[in-house]
């Protein structure tokens, strides 16, 4: 009887370990796909931003049609990150790149969400007060920011995310998925 219980417990343990490994490999695959997508889009986006400065207004309209799902790109030197930022936050878009949750850089109330993939915002918890963040929009306006606060916010408390008066907020899920790691920045 004890041998049967021991065998069942061992089998259940092995199944749980295999499930955990499957989740780990799935998450790593998603991270790699997100990184590849972001890198491809970023180089095209930068190229088109540069080209748009040289085009006539009619040519700019055509160019903007191609880029209508992107607003610009973010650069975080300390984390060696440079990522395109999509205009609309959806689950599908978040798998590709960070997305605008609300606000604009121009109005100094920009909030950007991203998955916690290591290729996206998975390391923003390493940012400290004084670290630099830069955002460049499609019109090639560059906004410079400085990290001033780091918070952990309950994932169901979206009001707290938006009610603060910061020029830039970056956030991602923690590894439990319940809370949001939040970085607050002021414009320099």
C-alpha positions in Angstrom: 0.0 0.0 0.0 2.8 2.5 0.9 4.6 1.7 -2.4 1.4 2.5 -4.3 1.0 5.8 -2.5 4.6 6.6 -3.0 4.4 5.8 -6.7 1.3 8.0 -7.1 2.9 10.9 -5.3 6.0 10.6 -7.4 4.0 10.5 -10.6 2.0 13.5 -9.6 5.2 15.4 -8.7 6.7 14.5 -12.1 3.5 15.7 -13.9 3.6 19.0 -12.0 7.3 19.5 -12.8 6.5 18.8 -16.5 3.7 21.3 -16.5 5.9 24.0 -14.9 8.5 23.3 -17.6 5.9 23.7 -20.3 4.8 27.0 -18.9 8.4 28.2 -18.6 9.2 27.2 -22.2 5.9 28.9 -23.5 6.8 32.1 -21.7 10.4 32.1 -23.1 9.0 31.5 -26.6 6.6 34.5 -26.1 9.5 36.6 -24.9 11.6 35.7 -27.9 8.8 36.5 -30.3 8.1 39.8 -28.7 11.8 40.8 -28.9 12.0 39.8 -32.5 8.8 41.8 -33.3 10.0 44.8 -31.4 13.4 44.8 -33.0 12.0 44.5 -36.5 9.5 47.3 -36.0 11.9 49.6 -34.2 14.4 49.8 -37.0 11.6 50.4 -39.6 10.0 53.0 -37.3 13.2 54.9 -36.8 13.9 54.9 -40.5 10.5 56.2 -41.3 10.7 58.9 -38.7 13.9 60.1 -40.2 12.4 59.9 -43.7 9.3 61.8 -42.6 11.4 64.8 -41.8 12.5 65.0 -45.4 9.0 64.4 -47.1 6.4 66.8 -48.2 3.1 67.0 -46.4 1.4 64.7 -48.9 4.1 62.1 -48.6 3.9 62.3 -44.8 0.2 61.4 -45.0 1.0 58.2 -46.9 3.9 57.4 -44.5 1.7 57.9 -41.4 -0.9 55.4 -42.8 1.8 52.8 -42.6 2.7 53.7 -39.1 -0.8 54.3 -37.8 -0.5 51.7 -35.1 2.6 53.2 -33.5 3.1 56.4 -31.6 6.9 56.4 -31.3 9.6 54.6 -29.3 11.0 54.6 -25.8 14.7 54.3 -24.8 15.8 53.3 -21.3 19.7 53.4 -21.3 20.2 51.7 -17.9 18.3 48.6 -19.1 19.8 48.8 -22.6 16.2 48.9 -24.0 14.9 50.7 -27.0 11.3 49.7 -28.0 8.6 50.8 -30.4 5.4 52.0 -28.6 2.0 51.2 -30.1 -0.9 53.6 -29.8 -3.5 51.2 -28.5 -3.3 48.8 -25.6 -4.7 45.4 -26.5 -3.6 41.9 -25.5 -2.5 41.2 -29.1 -0.5 44.5 -29.2 1.1 43.9 -25.8 2.5 40.7 -27.2 4.4 42.7 -29.8 5.6 45.8 -28.0 4.8 48.3 -25.2 1.5 50.2 -25.7 0.1 53.6 -24.6 -2.3 53.0 -21.8 -3.4 56.6 -21.7 -2.2 60.2 -22.1 0.4 61.8 -24.4 4.0 62.8 -24.1 3.1 66.3 -25.4 0.6 66.7 -22.5 3.0 65.3 -19.9 0.7 62.6 -18.8 1.9 59.5 -20.8 1.3 56.1 -19.3 2.9 53.1 -21.1 2.1 49.5 -20.4 4.1 46.4 -21.4 4.4 42.7 -20.6 7.0 41.6 -18.1 9.0 39.9 -20.9 12.7 40.4 -20.3 12.7 42.0 -23.8 10.1 44.5 -22.8 9.5 45.9 -19.2 10.6 42.7 -17.3 13.5 44.6 -15.7 12.0 48.0 -15.0 12.1 47.1 -11.3 15.9 47.7 -11.6 15.4 51.4 -12.4 16.2 53.9 -9.6 15.6 57.5 -8.9 17.7 59.6 -11.3 17.8 57.1 -14.2 17.0 58.5 -17.6 14.2 57.6 -19.9 13.6 59.0 -23.4 10.5 59.0 -25.6 10.5 60.0 -29.3 7.2 60.4 -31.1 6.5 60.0 -34.9 7.1 63.7 -35.4 10.6 63.2 -34.1 9.9 65.2 -30.9 12.1 63.8 -28.2 11.0 64.0 -24.5 13.6 63.4 -21.8 12.5 62.1 -18.4 14.1 61.2 -15.0 12.9 58.4 -12.8 11.5 59.9 -9.5 9.5 57.0 -7.9 8.9 53.3 -8.0 5.7 51.8 -6.7 3.9 48.5 -6.5 0.2 49.0 -7.3 -2.6 46.5 -6.9 -3.6 45.3 -10.4 -7.2 46.1 -9.9 -6.5 49.7 -8.9 -6.3 51.5 -12.2 -7.4 54.8 -10.6 -4.1 54.9 -8.7 -2.2 54.3 -11.9 -3.9 57.3 -13.6 -4.5 59.7 -10.7 -0.9 60.5 -10.0 0.5 63.6 -11.6 3.7 62.4 -13.4 4.8 63.3 -16.9 5.6 59.6 -17.7 4.5 56.3 -16.0 5.8 52.9 -17.1 4.2 49.7 -15.7 4.1 46.0 -16.1 2.8 43.0 -14.1 4.9 41.5 -11.4 5.5 37.7 -11.7 2.3 36.9 -9.7 0.2 38.9 -12.2 -1.7 40.5 -9.3 0.3 43.7 -8.9 1.9 46.2 -11.2 5.5 47.4 -10.9 5.2 51.1 -11.7 7.9 53.6 -12.5 7.1 57.3 -12.3 9.1 59.9 -14.2 9.3 63.7 -14.4 10.3 65.6 -17.6 13.8 67.0 -17.5 
